[in-house]
Amino acid sequence: MKASDVKVKLDELKKFKLQNAKERLEFIDLWVKYIKEHSDEEWSEQQNILIDSQIINA
């Protein structure tokens, strides 16, 4: 395959890039809200559950 064989619609790529950036910023806002509303102890407990489940399923 040559580079000239690849067809890219730049308008679609630009829309995708903008949507991706928007979603990332929305996630950051959601995460900041979560951090403000939950204690460090609660966060730590949740992280332990997540990490332990990944170790068990590895």
C-alpha positions in Angstrom: 0.0 0.0 0.0 1.3 3.4 -0.9 0.6 6.7 1.0 -1.2 7.9 -2.1 -3.7 5.0 -1.8 -4.9 6.3 1.6 -7.9 8.5 1.4 -8.6 10.8 4.3 -11.5 13.1 4.6 -9.9 16.1 6.5 -13.3 17.5 7.5 -14.3 14.2 9.2 -10.9 14.0 10.9 -11.3 17.6 12.2 -14.8 16.8 13.5 -13.5 13.7 15.3 -10.6 15.6 16.8 -12.9 18.3 18.1 -15.4 15.8 19.5 -12.5 13.9 21.2 -11.2 17.1 22.8 -14.8 17.9 24.0 -15.2 14.5 25.6 -11.8 14.7 27.3 -12.7 18.1 28.9 -16.1 16.7 30.0 -14.4 13.8 31.7 -12.0 16.1 33.5 -14.9 18.1 34.8 -16.6 14.9 35.9 -13.4 13.7 37.6 -12.9 17.0 39.5 -16.4 16.8 40.7 -15.8 13.2 41.9 -12.6 14.2 43.7 -14.4 17.0 45.5 -17.3 14.9 46.6 -15.5 11.8 47.8 -13.0 11.3 50.7 -9.4 10.0 50.2 -10.4 6.9 52.3 -13.3 6.1 49.9 -11.0 6.6 46.9 -8.3 4.4 48.4 -10.8 1.6 49.1 -12.1 1.7 45.5 -8.6 1.6 44.1 -7.8 -1.5 46.2 -10.9 -3.3 44.9 -9.9 -2.4 41.3 -6.3 -3.4 41.7 -7.1 -6.7 43.5 -9.7 -7.6 40.8 -7.0 -7.1 38.1 -4.5 -9.3 40.0 -7.0 -12.1 40.5 -8.1 -12.0 36.8 -4.5 -11.9 35.5 
